[in-house]
Amino acid sequence: MLNVKILTIFPELFPGFLGHSLTGKAMEENKWQLKTVNIRDYAYDKHKSVDDTPCGGGAGMIMRPDVLGRAIADNHTTGRIIYMSPKGAPLTQKKARELAKETELTIICARFEGIDERVIEAFNIEEISIGDYILTGGEQAAQIMLDAVVRLLPGVLGNEMSLEDESFENNLLEYPQYTRPIEWEGRTVPEVLLSGHHQKIADWRKQQSEIATKAKRPDLFKIYLDSKNS
Protein backbone atom coordinates (compact mmCIF):
# COMPACT_ATOMS: atom_id res chain seq x y z
CA MET A 1 0.00 0.00 0.00
CA LEU A 2 1.18 3.52 -0.79
CA ASN A 3 1.14 5.97 2.13
CA VAL A 4 1.20 9.65 1.15
CA LYS A 5 1.74 12.62 3.45
CA ILE A 6 0.97 16.08 2.13
CA LEU A 7 2.54 19.12 3.79
CA THR A 8 0.46 22.19 2.95
CA ILE A 9 -1.11 25.33 4.41
CA PHE A 10 -4.40 24.35 2.78
CA PRO A 11 -5.17 20.79 3.97
CA GLU A 12 -8.85 21.34 3.14
CA LEU A 13 -7.96 21.10 -0.56
CA PHE A 14 -7.39 17.36 -0.17
CA PRO A 15 -8.29 14.79 -1.26
CA GLY A 16 -10.07 16.93 -3.88
CA PHE A 17 -10.74 14.98 -7.05
CA LEU A 18 -8.51 12.20 -5.71
CA GLY A 19 -11.42 11.20 -3.49
CA HIS A 20 -13.54 10.32 -6.52
CA SER A 21 -13.60 7.77 -9.33
CA LEU A 22 -10.79 5.20 -9.49
CA THR A 23 -8.44 6.98 -7.09
CA GLY A 24 -11.23 7.48 -4.55
CA LYS A 25 -12.28 3.85 -4.79
CA ALA A 26 -8.66 2.77 -4.39
CA MET A 27 -8.43 4.86 -1.23
CA GLU A 28 -11.58 3.22 0.17
CA GLU A 29 -10.06 -0.19 -0.60
CA ASN A 30 -6.83 0.78 1.22
CA LYS A 31 -4.70 0.50 -1.87
CA TRP A 32 -3.31 3.89 -0.83
CA GLN A 33 -3.73 6.33 2.04
CA LEU A 34 -3.53 10.10 2.23
CA LYS A 35 -2.67 12.18 5.28
CA THR A 36 -2.47 15.98 5.30
CA VAL A 37 -0.24 18.02 7.57
CA ASN A 38 -0.92 21.72 8.12
CA ILE A 39 2.44 23.49 8.02
CA ARG A 40 0.95 26.37 10.04
CA ASP A 41 0.70 24.03 13.03
CA TYR A 42 4.50 24.27 13.24
CA ALA A 43 4.71 28.08 13.23
CA TYR A 44 6.28 29.79 16.23
CA ASP A 45 4.10 32.87 16.60
CA LYS A 46 0.45 33.46 17.42
CA HIS A 47 -0.25 34.52 13.84
CA LYS A 48 0.90 31.12 12.52
CA SER A 49 3.36 32.77 10.13
CA VAL A 50 5.07 30.41 7.71
CA ASP A 51 6.79 32.87 5.37
CA ASP A 52 9.12 35.87 5.30
CA THR A 53 10.67 38.27 2.81
CA PRO A 54 13.46 36.97 0.54
CA CYS A 55 17.04 37.70 1.55
CA GLY A 56 18.60 40.07 -0.98
CA GLY A 57 15.24 41.62 -1.79
CA GLY A 58 12.71 40.81 -4.45
CA ALA A 59 9.00 40.23 -4.83
CA GLY A 60 6.94 37.74 -2.93
CA MET A 61 7.55 35.74 0.21
CA ILE A 62 9.54 32.58 0.98
CA MET A 63 8.45 29.72 3.23
CA ARG A 64 10.62 29.77 6.36
CA PRO A 65 13.12 26.94 6.85
CA ASP A 66 12.59 26.70 10.60
CA VAL A 67 8.82 26.23 10.25
CA LEU A 68 8.85 23.93 7.22
CA GLY A 69 11.86 22.02 8.50
CA ARG A 70 10.08 21.38 11.77
CA ALA A 71 7.00 20.08 9.93
CA ILE A 72 9.10 17.74 7.81
CA ALA A 73 11.13 16.41 10.73
CA ASP A 74 8.00 15.68 12.74
CA ASN A 75 6.17 13.85 9.95
CA HIS A 76 8.63 12.29 7.54
CA THR A 77 9.83 8.84 8.57
CA THR A 78 10.97 7.04 5.44
CA GLY A 79 10.68 7.13 1.66
CA ARG A 80 11.11 10.01 -0.73
CA ILE A 81 10.38 13.66 -0.05
CA ILE A 82 9.08 15.53 -3.08
CA TYR A 83 8.68 19.26 -3.52
CA MET A 84 6.30 20.30 -6.31
CA SER A 85 8.39 22.95 -8.02
CA PRO A 86 8.59 24.55 -11.50
CA LYS A 87 12.36 24.09 -11.18
CA GLY A 88 11.99 20.34 -10.81
CA ALA A 89 12.49 17.46 -13.20
CA PRO A 90 9.49 16.92 -15.50
CA LEU A 91 6.82 14.49 -14.41
CA THR A 92 6.77 11.71 -16.99
CA GLN A 93 5.02 8.37 -17.26
CA LYS A 94 8.34 6.75 -16.41
CA LYS A 95 8.61 8.85 -13.25
CA ALA A 96 5.00 8.02 -12.32
CA ARG A 97 5.76 4.31 -12.62
CA GLU A 98 8.84 4.78 -10.48
CA LEU A 99 6.87 6.54 -7.74
CA ALA A 100 4.10 3.91 -7.89
CA LYS A 101 6.64 1.36 -6.61
CA GLU A 102 7.21 3.34 -3.40
CA THR A 103 5.44 2.62 -0.12
CA GLU A 104 5.94 6.08 1.43
CA LEU A 105 5.85 9.53 -0.19
CA THR A 106 6.07 12.89 1.55
CA ILE A 107 5.00 15.76 -0.70
CA ILE A 108 5.59 19.44 0.02
CA CYS A 109 3.11 21.90 -1.46
CA ALA A 110 4.55 25.39 -1.31
CA ARG A 111 2.90 28.76 -1.76
CA PHE A 112 4.30 32.24 -2.31
CA GLU A 113 7.69 32.25 -4.12
CA GLY A 114 8.72 28.81 -2.92
CA ILE A 115 10.75 27.41 -0.04
CA ASP A 116 14.14 28.21 1.46
CA GLU A 117 16.90 26.37 -0.43
CA ARG A 118 18.44 25.15 2.81
CA VAL A 119 15.42 22.94 3.45
CA ILE A 120 15.91 21.25 0.08
CA GLU A 121 19.55 20.61 0.90
CA ALA A 122 18.99 19.49 4.50
CA PHE A 123 16.38 16.85 3.67
CA ASN A 124 17.68 15.86 0.22
CA ILE A 125 14.33 16.82 -1.31
CA GLU A 126 13.48 15.78 -4.85
CA GLU A 127 11.90 18.50 -7.00
CA ILE A 128 9.26 17.55 -9.58
CA SER A 129 7.44 19.80 -12.06
CA ILE A 130 4.21 19.05 -13.92
CA GLY A 131 4.99 21.58 -16.67
CA ASP A 132 6.67 24.79 -17.69
CA TYR A 133 4.14 27.16 -16.16
CA ILE A 134 3.40 28.66 -12.74
CA LEU A 135 0.49 27.77 -10.45
CA THR A 136 -0.68 29.56 -7.32
CA GLY A 137 0.44 26.62 -5.22
CA GLY A 138 1.77 23.09 -5.21
CA GLU A 139 -1.50 21.49 -4.15
CA GLN A 140 -2.88 21.31 -7.68
CA ALA A 141 0.40 19.89 -8.97
CA ALA A 142 0.52 17.29 -6.20
CA GLN A 143 -2.98 16.08 -7.01
CA ILE A 144 -2.14 15.73 -10.69
CA MET A 145 1.04 13.81 -9.89
CA LEU A 146 -0.79 11.53 -7.46
CA ASP A 147 -3.53 10.84 -10.00
CA ALA A 148 -0.85 9.66 -12.43
CA VAL A 149 0.79 7.54 -9.73
CA VAL A 150 -2.21 5.99 -7.96
CA ARG A 151 -3.82 4.69 -11.16
CA LEU A 152 -0.65 2.62 -11.69
CA LEU A 153 -0.91 0.84 -8.34
CA PRO A 154 -1.77 -2.86 -8.60
CA GLY A 155 -5.49 -3.48 -8.93
CA VAL A 156 -6.51 0.18 -9.33
CA LEU A 157 -7.13 0.35 -13.06
CA GLY A 158 -8.20 -3.26 -13.32
CA ASN A 159 -7.04 -3.85 -16.90
CA GLU A 160 -3.28 -4.15 -17.34
CA MET A 161 -3.69 -4.07 -21.13
CA SER A 162 -5.12 -0.56 -20.79
CA LEU A 163 -1.89 0.53 -19.15
CA GLU A 164 0.28 -1.08 -21.82
CA ASP A 165 -1.54 0.67 -24.67
CA GLU A 166 -1.65 4.16 -23.16
CA SER A 167 0.19 7.20 -24.46
CA PHE A 168 3.85 7.49 -23.41
CA GLU A 169 4.18 3.85 -22.33
CA ASN A 170 6.39 3.08 -25.35
CA ASN A 171 7.39 6.66 -26.14
CA LEU A 172 4.39 6.86 -28.49
CA LEU A 173 1.06 8.65 -28.30
CA GLU A 174 -1.99 6.45 -28.22
CA TYR A 175 -3.67 5.44 -31.47
CA PRO A 176 -7.15 6.85 -32.41
CA GLN A 177 -10.08 5.19 -30.63
CA TYR A 178 -13.57 4.44 -31.96
CA THR A 179 -16.83 2.93 -30.69
CA ARG A 180 -20.43 2.46 -31.84
CA PRO A 181 -22.31 3.63 -33.82
CA ILE A 182 -20.20 2.43 -36.75
CA GLU A 183 -21.35 5.37 -38.86
CA TRP A 184 -21.85 8.85 -37.41
CA GLU A 185 -22.64 11.99 -39.44
CA GLY A 186 -21.08 10.52 -42.56
CA ARG A 187 -17.94 9.32 -40.78
CA THR A 188 -17.25 5.62 -40.39
CA VAL A 189 -15.01 3.52 -38.17
CA PRO A 190 -11.87 2.36 -40.07
CA GLU A 191 -12.62 -0.95 -41.72
CA VAL A 192 -9.59 -2.71 -40.26
CA LEU A 193 -11.03 -2.34 -36.74
CA LEU A 194 -14.11 -4.27 -37.83
CA SER A 195 -12.14 -7.07 -39.51
CA GLY A 196 -11.64 -9.22 -36.42
CA HIS A 197 -8.02 -9.77 -37.57
CA HIS A 198 -6.03 -9.12 -34.41
CA GLN A 199 -2.61 -8.80 -36.03
CA LYS A 200 -3.85 -6.38 -38.68
CA ILE A 201 -5.52 -4.31 -35.96
CA ALA A 202 -2.33 -4.29 -33.88
CA ASP A 203 -0.25 -3.24 -36.91
CA TRP A 204 -2.72 -0.46 -37.79
CA ARG A 205 -2.73 0.86 -34.24
CA LYS A 206 1.05 0.94 -34.05
CA GLN A 207 1.23 2.74 -37.39
CA GLN A 208 -1.33 5.30 -36.26
CA SER A 209 0.57 5.85 -33.01
CA GLU A 210 3.76 6.50 -34.95
CA ILE A 211 1.99 8.94 -37.30
CA ALA A 212 0.36 10.83 -34.41
CA THR A 213 3.58 11.03 -32.40
CA LYS A 214 5.64 12.22 -35.35
CA ALA A 215 3.08 14.95 -36.14
CA LYS A 216 2.23 16.11 -32.60
CA ARG A 217 5.32 15.31 -30.56
CA PRO A 218 8.44 15.18 -32.76
CA ASP A 219 10.59 15.34 -29.62
CA LEU A 220 8.97 12.15 -28.32
CA PHE A 221 9.16 10.52 -31.75
CA LYS A 222 12.92 11.05 -31.80
CA ILE A 223 13.21 9.28 -28.44
CA TYR A 224 11.11 6.45 -29.83
CA LEU A 225 13.35 6.09 -32.90
CA ASP A 226 16.50 6.24 -30.78
CA SER A 227 15.16 3.51 -28.49
CA LYS A 228 14.46 1.28 -31.51
CA ASN A 229 17.99 1.76 -32.85
CA SER A 230 19.79 1.27 -29.54
N, C-alpha and C positions, 0 to 999 in steps of 0.2 A: 504493500500500500504506500502511496505517496503522501507524505505529510508536508504541507506548505504553511509557512508563517509569513504573514504580510506585515511589514512595518510601515505605518502610514499615519497621517494626522486626520485622515477621513475614513475611519474603519467602517462607517455606515455605508460606504460605497460598495462593500463586499457582502455577499458573493456576487451581486449584480447579475448579469446574464449567465454567469457561471452556475447559478442556482437553478437553471432551467434546462430543458431538453436533455441531451446525452450527458453533459457534464454534471447537471443537477442530479440526474438519476444515478450516475456513478458515485456522487457524493453520498446519496442516500444508501447506496449499496456498500459503502465503506471501501470503495476502490481508491479513494483519495480523501483527504481531510484538509480543511482550511481553517486557520486560526489567524485572527487579526490582532495586532498590537498597536495601541495608540501611543505614538512617540511622545505626545504631550504629557503622558503620565510620568515621563522621566525628566521633565523640566525642573529647574531648581527654584523658580520664582512663583509667586502667587498668580501671575498672569499666564503661566504655562508657556513661556516663550521658548521657541525652538530654533529661532533664526537670529542673525545679526548681519550688520553691514559688511561688505567684502573688504578685506585688507587691501590697501592700495587704491581704494576708491572704485567707483563704477556703479552701474545701475543694479537694482534688485537687492535681494537678501540671500544669505547662504545659511544652510542648516548647520547648526553648531555641532562641533565634534564631541563636546562633552555630553550633550544631551543624547545625540544619536548613538554615540559610542556606548553609552550606558544602556540604552535600549537594546542594542545588539548583544552586548555582553550578558544581559539578563535573560535573553530569549534564544539565542543561537547556541545549539549544542553540537550538532554535527552536520555534515553535508555542505553544499555550496551556498555561498551568499551572493546574491545577484542584485545589482543596482540597475534599474531601468534608466538608461541614459542615452541621449542622442550621440554621445561620444563613443558608445559601445560598439562591439562587434555586431554585425547584422544578424537578426534572427532568421534562420533558415530552417528548412525541413530537416536537414541533417542535425542541426543544433537542437531542434525540438525532440527528435528521436533520442539524442544523447541525454537530454534532461529527463525524458520519460523513464529512463533506466535508474534514476536516482530514487532514494527513499525519503530524503529530507531536502527541502529547499527553503531558504530564507530569502525573501524578496523585499528590497527597500524601494519604497515609492516616495520620491522626493517632490518637493514643491519649490517655488521661488526660482533661484538661479542654480540650484543644485546643492551638493553637499561638500563639506570641507575635504580636500584631497587627502588629508592625514588619516581620515577614517578609512578611505579606500586602501591606503597603504597598510594601516594597522591590522585590518581584518582580511587582507588579501581578497578584496571584493572583485567579482567578475562583473564587467559592465556589458549590457546587452541593449541594442537599439532595435526598434521595430520599423524604422524607416528614417529617411533623411528629412525630417520635419520636426517641429517643436509642438508639444502638447502643454496644457496647463499643469499637468502633473503626471506622475508615473503610474497612477492607479489604472488608467485606461490601458496603458502599455502592458502592465502586469496581467490584466485580464485577457488581453489578446494573446500574450505569450502562453498563459496557462490553458487557454482554450486549445491552442495548437498542441500543447503537451499532453493534457488529460485525455484527449480523444485517441491518443496513441497507446494509452495504458491497456494492458491485456483485458479483454472482455468488454471494453467500453463501446467500441464501434460495432462489434459483433460480427463483421464480415471482413476477414483479413484480405480478401481479394480487392475490396474497396480501397484499402490502404495501398496495395501494390500498384493499382492503376491510377492513383491520384497524381495531380500535377506535382512536379519537382522530385518525385520519388526516384526517377531515373534521369534527372536533369532535363526532363521534357515536360512541356505543358500537356494537360490532358486533352485527349481527342474529343471531337464534337459528340454530344449525346442527343438521343432522340427517343420519343415514346409515342404511344397512340394519341390521337388518330394517325393513321399512316399518311393520309393526305390532309393538309390544312392550308386553306386559302391559296390553293394552287401550288403549294410546296409539298414535296413528298420525301419520305424517309429514303436515304440511299439504298439502292436495291441490294447491295452486298449484305446489309444488316438483316435482311429478310430471307437470306439464302439458306440459313441453317448450317453453313459451312464454317466451322469454327476457325480453321486455319486462315481462310480468306478474310474472315472478320478481324482476326488478330493482326494480320498483315496490313489491312486497311487502316485500322486504328493506329498502328505504329507509324504508318506513313502520314496520317493526318496530324499526329502529334509532332512529327518532325517538321511538317509544313508550318503548323501554327507557331512552334517555338522559333523557327528561323525567321518568320515574319514579325512576331511580336516581341521576342526576347533574344535578339542575336547574341547577346552576351552569354546567355544560358546555352544557346545552341553551340557556341564555341566550346564551352566546357563539355558538352555532350560529345562533340566530335573528338576532342582531346582524350576523353575517357575511353572512347572506342579504339583509338589508335595507340593507347598506352599498353 
